[in-house]
Amino acid sequence: MGGAAPAGIGQRNGTRLTGAARASLWHAFGDGTEVTFADLSGTNAVFFGSGLGGTWVQLGLDASMAISDTVSLFASGDYEVRVDSEQGHAIGGRIGVSSVGE
């Protein structure tokens, strides 16, 4: 379950800055996931498990700015915290350039 509150601001030079605040409530059912990695012949297998489980809240902020008709800059950040009997938190983010071909 989640929601977002978007906003946009136009600047005098014609560029547009947009942003959003996000909030989500997550709950994972079951024991988590398991992934196996191996070489091309199927040997040297390595197992990776993610045991996420539980309930957590995710809060995020997004921003983007068009610097031309085809190019935009963007940034996004998240903070996640467990809200059940377990403890834990995480932070994450992304920055980049987006280009659309004509």
Contact map, one row per residue, 1 for C-alpha under 8 A:
111000000000000000000001110000000000000000000000000000000000000000000000000000000000000000000000000000
111100000000000000000111100000000000000000000000000000000000000000000000000000000000000000000000000000
111110000000000000000111000000000000000000000000000000000000000000000000000000000000000000000000000000
011111000000000000011110000000000000000000000000000000000000000000000000000000000000000000000000000000
001111100000000000011100000000000000000000000000000000000000000000000000000000000000000000000000000000
000111110000000001111000000000000000000000000000000000000000000000000000000000000000000000000000000000
000011111000000001110000000000000000000000000000000000000000000000000000000000000000000000000000000000
000001111100000111100000000000000000000000000000000000000000000000000000000000000000000000000000000000
000000111110000111000000000000000000000000000000000000000000000000000000000000000000000000000000000000
000000011111011110000000000000000000000000000000000000000000000000000000000000000000000000000000000000
000000001111111110000000000000000000000000000000000000000000000000000000000000000000000000000000000000
000000000111111000000000000000000000000000000000000000000000000000000000000000000000000000000000000000
000000000011111000000000000000000000000000000000000000000000000000000000000000000000000000000000000000
000000000111111100000000000000000000000000000000000000000000000000000000000000000000000000000000000000
000000000111111110000000000000000000000000000000000000000000000011110000000000000000000000000000000000
000000011110011111000000000000000000000000000000000000000000000011000000000000000000000000000000000000
000000011110001111100000000000000000000000000000000000000000001111000000000000000000000000000000000000
000001111000000111110000000000000000000000000000000000000000001110000000000000000000000000000000000000
000001110000000011111000000000000000000000000000000000000000111100000000000000000000000000000000000000
000111100000000001111100000000000000000000000000000000000000111000000000000000000000000000000000000000
000111000000000000111110000000000000000000000000000000000011110000000000000000000000000000000000000000
011110000000000000011111000000000000000000000000000000000111100000000000000000000000000000000000000000
011100000000000000001111100000000000000000000000000000001111000000000000000000000000000000000000000000
111000000000000000000111110000000000000000000000000000001110000000000000000000000000000000000000000000
110000000000000000000011111000000000000000000000000000111100000000000000000000000000000000000000000000
100000000000000000000001111100000000000000000000000000111100000000000000000000000000000000000000000000
000000000000000000000000111110000000000000000000000011110000000000000000000000000000000000000000000000
000000000000000000000000011111010000000000000000000111100000000000000000000000000000000000000000000000
000000000000000000000000001111110000000000000000000011000000000000000000000000000000000000000000000000
000000000000000000000000000111110000000000000000000010000000000000000000000000000000000000000000000000
000000000000000000000000000011111000000000000000001110000000000000000000000000000000000000000000000000
000000000000000000000000000111111100000000000000111110000000000000000000000000000000000000000000000000
000000000000000000000000000000111110000000000000111000000000000000000000000000000000000000000000000000
000000000000000000000000000000011111000000000011110000000000000000000000000000000000000000000000000000
000000000000000000000000000000001111100000000011100000000000000000000000000000000000000000000000000000
000000000000000000000000000000000111110000001111000000000000000000000000000000000000000000000000000000
000000000000000000000000000000000011111000001110000000000000000000000000000000000000000000000000000000
000000000000000000000000000000000001111111111100000000000000000000000000000000000000000000000000000000
000000000000000000000000000000000000111111111000000000000000000000000000000000000000000000000000000000
000000000000000000000000000000000000011111100000000000000000000000000000000000000000000000000000000000
000000000000000000000000000000000000011111100000000000000000000000000000000000000000000000000000000000
000000000000000000000000000000000000011111111000000000000000000000000000000000000000000000000000000000
000000000000000000000000000000000000011111111000000000000000000000000000000000000000000000000000000000
000000000000000000000000000000000000011001111100000000000000000000000000000000000000000000000000000000
000000000000000000000000000000000001111001111110000000000000000000000000000000000000000000000000000000
000000000000000000000000000000000001110000011111000000000000000000000000000000000000000000000000000000
000000000000000000000000000000000111100000001111100000000000000000000000000000000000000000000000000000
000000000000000000000000000000000111000000000111110000000000000000000000000000000000000000000000000000
000000000000000000000000000000011110000000000011111000000000000000000000000000000000000000000000000000
000000000000000000000000000000011100000000000001111100000000000000000000000000000000000000000000000000
000000000000000000000000000000111000000000000000111110000000000000000000000000000000000000000000000000
000000000000000000000000000100110000000000000000011111000000000000000000000000000000000000000000000000
000000000000000000000000001111110000000000000000001111100000000000000000000000000000000000000000000000
000000000000000000000000001110000000000000000000000111110000000000000000000000000101010000000000000000
000000000000000000000000111100000000000000000000000011111000000000000000000000000111000000000000000000
000000000000000000000000111000000000000000000000000001111100000000000000000000011111000000000000000000
000000000000000000000011110000000000000000000000000000111110000000000000000000011110000000000000000000
000000000000000000000111110000000000000000000000000000011111000000000000000001111000000000000000000000
000000000000000000001111000000000000000000000000000000001111100000000000000001110000000000000000000000
000000000000000000001110000000000000000000000000000000000111110000000000000111100000000000000000000000
000000000000000000111100000000000000000000000000000000000011111000000000000111000000000000000000000000
000000000000000000111000000000000000000000000000000000000001111100000000011110000000000000000000000000
000000000000000011110000000000000000000000000000000000000000111110000000011100000000000000000000000000
000000000000000011100000000000000000000000000000000000000000011111000001111000000000000000000000000000
000000000000001111000000000000000000000000000000000000000000001111100001110000000000000000000000000000
000000000000001110000000000000000000000000000000000000000000000111111111100000000000000000000000000000
000000000000001000000000000000000000000000000000000000000000000011111111100000000000000000000000000000
000000000000001000000000000000000000000000000000000000000000000001111111000000000000000000000000000000
000000000000000000000000000000000000000000000000000000000000000001111110000000000000000000000000000000
000000000000000000000000000000000000000000000000000000000000000001111111000000000000000000000000001111
000000000000000000000000000000000000000000000000000000000000000001111111100000000000000000000000111100
000000000000000000000000000000000000000000000000000000000000000111110111110000000000000000000000111000
000000000000000000000000000000000000000000000000000000000000000111100011111000000000000000000011110000
000000000000000000000000000000000000000000000000000000000000011110000001111100000000000000000111110000
000000000000000000000000000000000000000000000000000000000000011100000000111110000000000000001111000000
000000000000000000000000000000000000000000000000000000000001111000000000011111000000000000001110000000
000000000000000000000000000000000000000000000000000000000001110000000000001111100000000000111100000000
000000000000000000000000000000000000000000000000000000000111100000000000000111110000000000111000000000
000000000000000000000000000000000000000000000000000000000111000000000000000011111000000011110000000000
000000000000000000000000000000000000000000000000000000011110000000000000000001111100000011100000000000
000000000000000000000000000000000000000000000000000000011100000000000000000000111110001111000000000000
000000000000000000000000000000000000000000000000000001111000000000000000000000011111011110000000000000
000000000000000000000000000000000000000000000000000000111000000000000000000000001111111000000000000000
000000000000000000000000000000000000000000000000000001110000000000000000000000000111111000000000000000
000000000000000000000000000000000000000000000000000000000000000000000000000000000011111000000000000000
000000000000000000000000000000000000000000000000000001000000000000000000000000000111111100000000000000
000000000000000000000000000000000000000000000000000000000000000000000000000000001111111110000000000000
000000000000000000000000000000000000000000000000000000000000000000000000000000001100011111000000000000
000000000000000000000000000000000000000000000000000000000000000000000000000000111100001111100000000000
000000000000000000000000000000000000000000000000000000000000000000000000000000111000000111110000000000
000000000000000000000000000000000000000000000000000000000000000000000000000011110000000011111000000000
000000000000000000000000000000000000000000000000000000000000000000000000000011100000000001111100000000
000000000000000000000000000000000000000000000000000000000000000000000000001111000000000000111110000000
000000000000000000000000000000000000000000000000000000000000000000000000011110000000000000011111000000
000000000000000000000000000000000000000000000000000000000000000000000000111100000000000000001111100000
000000000000000000000000000000000000000000000000000000000000000000000000111000000000000000000111110000
000000000000000000000000000000000000000000000000000000000000000000000011110000000000000000000011111000
000000000000000000000000000000000000000000000000000000000000000000000011110000000000000000000001111100
000000000000000000000000000000000000000000000000000000000000000000000111000000000000000000000000111110
000000000000000000000000000000000000000000000000000000000000000000000110000000000000000000000000011111
000000000000000000000000000000000000000000000000000000000000000000000100000000000000000000000000001111
000000000000000000000000000000000000000000000000000000000000000000000100000000000000000000000000000111
